[in-house]
Amino acid sequence: MFRSAFIPYKGYWCSPFCRWQGSLQNQNATELAAAATKRFFELRGIMPDIFDGLIYGATVPQPQWFFDVPYLATRMGNPQLSGPRISQACATSTVCLYHAASLVEAGCNANVLVVTADRTSNGPNILWPNPAGLGGKPHFESWMTDGFNLDPVADTGPLGTANNIARKYGITREESDALVLNRYLKYLDALAEDRKFQKSYMLPLEVRISRKETVVVAEDEGIIPCTPEGLAALKPVSPDSILTFAAQTHPADGNAGMIVTTKERADELSADRSITVQIVSYGFARSEKGYMPEAPIPAAMRALKEAGIAVSDLTAVKTHNPFSVNDIVMGKGLGIDDKIFNNYGCSLIWGHPQGPTTMRLAIELIEELVLRGGGYGLVAGCAAGDSGAALVFTVG
């Protein structure tokens, strides 16, 4: 349990998420994240040199990735700063925040900036040396698409793990479609009143598309509207599956960031000193081989135990749900009231840039807790290798 790790209210931002091969498809994710960070500093009146720690969460290599963290620090305005890059598939942001909270809790750092970014579009393709190949023919790996197709730990792809869960729990096509429609309608709440909820944290990006032309990306791209009739008309992804393409998230591009610091510094940097945001606990777990969507359940249970609270104490829950079955089994397994579950949207609907996915969930959780007058919140999600990670926050 953490006692000293705090987040300034409004000490965070998230860019719009764009479906892959959209407006951000040709942008260097590290450079774009640095520009967004710099813009965030300007809007909040924050000097880049106040930070004594930097953590960069990313999973898809960009050009000159070997230098990415010092490059990020330099471009955002603090060339004296660097730090680790953390890459843990879909749990990257969760682990980054856990690491930042641990540094502050241990007294190693007082003011840590966590930046997360990924571009799943136009991912790298790698030729690995293979001396044993015919005539020395190299082994080819497509960083993104091969990851979609096979997890060497689970001996199946992520979709295969979702199918395993559907069979294990007897989840029906009707349950899956109903969950998708529910999550889409909750996302629409974030768009109400001219996107009032999203504008509370979302930072537009200025993107250069040619030497003479730039465009501003101000909102999510690639969201597909859902209706009962439209969902029912979709074919399953395979004859033995209850899942359709609507029942799984889409790859995306984007970035997000958050400040993790001491209580005193959080008060100084807060947009409202009367609001206190704290990271309380962390949990990690792995599920049975090939059953990845189950992993957030034990991870969440561990985080709740570390926090000394129960599910009934939660005011809001946000999950990375790459498949509809994730929320179905977690909701039933933990007894989560749907009234507090993934309000205002989730990765199933707005997409999955991997690195910044759970950072956006954490930001939306904090904003929802503030709207609800405070309380405990849970962020949880699954990741490669049948793993899950979770964080408990409190807002008071």
N, C-alpha and C positions, 0 to 999 in steps of 0.2 A: 504493500500500500504506500502511495506517495503522500507526503505531507507538505512538500515545499515547491511543487511544480504548478505554476499558474500560467494562464493565458490572458493577455490584455483583451478586454472586450473590444471587438473590431480590430484586434491584432492579427488579422488573417485576410486572405483574399482567395478567390478562385476565378479562373478565366471561364468563359463559355467552353463547353465541350462540343467538339465538332466530329461528326461521324467520319471515319477514316476515308481518305481520298476526297476530303472536302476542302474548306478554305485554308486549313493549316497544313495541308499535305506536304508542302515543300519547305516548311519553316524548320530551321534547326531548333529543336525543342529546348536545348540549353540556352541558346541566345534569346529565344522568345521568353523563357522563364526569367532570365536576367532583366529583360526589358519590362516585364510585368512587375517584378520585384521593385525595380527602380521607380516605376510609376506609383506603386503602392506606397513607397516611402514618401514620395512627393505629396500625395494626397493626404497622408496622415501626419506630415511634418516630422518624419523620423529620419535621423541622420544614420547613414550606413555604418559609421564607425562605432556605434554603441554596442555592437555584437562581439562577443568573445568566443562564439562557436557557430559553426555552419554545418548543417547536414543536408545532403542532396539525395533525394530519392528518385531513382530512375531505373527502368528495366530494359529499354531499347537503345542500343548504342547510337550515338550521333557522330558526325565527323569530329575527329580529334578527341574522342571520348577519354583517352588516357589523361587528358588535362582538364576534364570537365568541371571539377569543383573549384580549383583556383581560377579557371576561366570564368565561371559563373560569378565568383566573388568579385573579380576585377571589373566585369561588365556591369555589375549592379552597384559599384561604387566603393567597394572596400578591398583594395588590392593586398591588404595585409592579412586577410582572412582566408582560411581554407578549412577542410574537414573531410570526413569520410563520405563516400557515396554508398548508400544502402540500397540493395536490390533484393527484394524478396517477393517477386511476382506480384500477385494481387494484394498482398498484405504489406506492401512496401511502405505506404504512409503510416499505417498502424505501428509498424516496427520503428520507423523514423521518430514518431512522437514518443514512443516508449523509450528509445535511446536518449532523446533530448531530455525527457523528464528524469531519467536516471542520472544524467550528467548534472542537472540542477539539484536533484535530491542529494547527490553525493558531495556537492560543493565544488565540483570540478569546473563548472561554468555557471555564470550568473544570468546570461542573456543569450539564448540560442535561437538562431533562425533556421527553420526547417522549410526547404523549398523542394517541391516535387513536380516532375514533369515527364511526359512521354509523348512520342509521336509514333503511333502504330502504323501510320501511312508510310508507304515506300520504305519499309524496313530493310535492314542490311541483309545481304545474301553472302554466305561465307563459304569459301573453299578451304577445307581442312586438308593438310598434307596426308597422303595415304600411300606410303612406300609399298605397301602390299597390294595395292590396286593394280589392275591390268595395265602395264606400261606406266605405272606410277600415277594412274588416274586419281585425282583428288576426290574427297568426299564432299558433297554439296549439302549445305544446310540453309534453309530460309528461316531467319530468326523468328519471324512472327508466325507464318503459316505452319511450319513444322511443329511449333509449340501448340498450335490449335489442335493438331491431329494426334499427337501422342505424348503422354506423360510417361517417361520410362519407369517411374516409380509405380504408377497405377496399372501399367500395361494396357492402357486405353487412353483415349483423349478425354478432355474435360466433359464433352457431351456424353461420352460413355459412362462417366461417373454419375451424371444426372439421370441417365436411363437406369442405372443400377439402383439409385435411390427411389425412382418412381416404381420400379418393380418391388423393391423391398417393402415399401409402405403402401402399396396398392393405390397409388395416386392416379386419379382418372384424368382424362382429357378435359372433362368439364371443370374439375377443380383447377387445373392448370390455366385454362382460359379465363376463369373467374378471377384468379389471382392477378393475371396480366392486366385485365381490364381495371381492376381495383387500383393497381399501382399507377396505371396511366391516368386515371381520374384524380388520384392524389397529386400527381405531377402538375395537373392543370391548376390546382390550388396555388402553386408557386407562380403561376402566370397571371393570377387575378389582379385586378387594379393596376394594370400596366406593369406586370411583373414586380409588384411591390416586394414580395419575399426575396426573389432572386437578386433584385437590385440592392438589397441590404448587405450583400457580400460579393457580388459578381463584378469583376473588373474587365471592361471591354479591352480588346486587343487591337492595336493598329498593325496591320499586316501589309508588308510591301509585296506586291505581285509583279512589279516591273520596276525599272529604274525610275520611271516617272509617275507611277501610280501606286497608291496605297488604299486599302479598304479597312473599315472598322468592323470587327466581329464583336457584336454586342450581346448576342444570345446564343443558346445552344442550336446546333445545326444537325439535321438528320433525324429528328424525332418523328416517328411514324404514328399517326393517329390510330387509335384502337376503338372499335365498336364490337358489340356482341356478334353481329352478322359477319363482319370482316374476319374476326378471329375464328369463328366456326367454319368459314370457307377455306381456311388454310389447311394444306396437307401436312401430315407429320413429316419430320425430317428423315425418317426411315420407317419401313413397314412395322417394325417392332417397337416403335416409340410413341409416347403420348405427347411429346414435345413438338412444337412448331417453331419456325424461325422467330415468331413473336414472343415465344417463351424463353428466349435467351437474349442476352445483352449483345450490343454491337461494339466492335473496336472503335476507339475514338482518339482524338488528340486534344491536349490541353495542359494546364499547369495550375498549381495551387500552393499556398504557403501559410505558415503560422509561426508566431513567436511563442516560445516557451521560456519562462523566466521566473524570477522570485516574486513573492507577493508584493514587496515594496515596488519593484520595477514595473510589475503589471499594473499597479495603481497609477503610476506615473504615465504609462503609455496608453491607458484605457481611454476609450471615448466616453465612458461614463463610470466614474469611480465607485458608484453605488452598486455596480454589477461585478461580482467576483466569479471567475471561471477557473476551475481547478481540474487537473488530471488526477484521478483518484487511484486507479489500479489498471493492471494489464493481465491478460491471460492468453496462453498459447496451448494448442493441442493438435494432435493428429488423429484422424479417424481410421477406420479399417481401410485397408488397401482397396482403392477403386471406388470409394464412397465419399469423395471430396465435399459435397454439399452438406454432409453431416458434421463436418469438423467445427463450424462455428458454435455448435451447441456446447461441447465440452469447454471450448475456449471461453465462451461467455460465462459459463458456470464458474470457471476458475476466476475470471475477473470479478464476478459478483461476490464470490467467497472472499477474495482478497480485500474487497471494499467493505465487507461486512454487511451486505444488503441482500435482499431477495428480489426476484422479478417484480413482485407486487410493489416494491419501493420505486420502481422506475417511472419516470414521467414521459420519456420518449425513447424509442429504439430506432436505430438506423442500421441497415445491413447492406453489404455488398452481396447482391443476389444475381450472379451471372445466369441463373436459371430460375424459373418459377418454382421449382421444387425446393429450392433453398429456403424460401420463406414459408412454404407450406409445412415442411418438417420442423423448422425452427419454431414457428408459431405454435404448433401442436406440442412439440417436445418441451418447450419452456412455459407454455401457457401464456403467451403474450397476447394481450388485448389488441385487436386490430386498430382500435381508436388511437393507439400510441405508436403504431408500427409503420415505419416508412412514410410518414406524412410528408407532403411537399415534393415527393419524388425519390428516386433511388437509381442505382446503376443499371438495373434491368431496363429502365426507360431512357435515361439520359446518356448511357454509354459507358465504356470502360477503357480509359487511357492507361490502365494499369498503375503506374506510379502514383498519380494524384487522385485515384478513385476514392479511397477511404479518407483522404484529406477533405475532399468535398463533403463526404458524409459527416465527418466530424464538425465541419463548419456549419452545415445545415442543422445538425443536432443542437449546437450551441444557440443558433438563432431561434430555433423552435423552443428550446428551454426558456430563453428570455421571454418569448411571447407568452409562454404558459406560466410565467411568474417564478421560474426557477425549479430546481429539483435535480434528481439523478438522471443521467442518460447513458445509453449503451450504444457503442459502435462495434459491429462484429462482421466478419466475413471469412470466406474460404480462400485458399490459395493453392498453388501447385504443390504436388506431393501429398495430397490429402491432408493439408494442414489448415488450421484456422487461427485467427488472432482477434483479440477484442480489447477494448478500452472502456473504462467507466469514467465519466465526467460528472461534475456537479456545478450547477450555476446557482448562486445565491445573491 
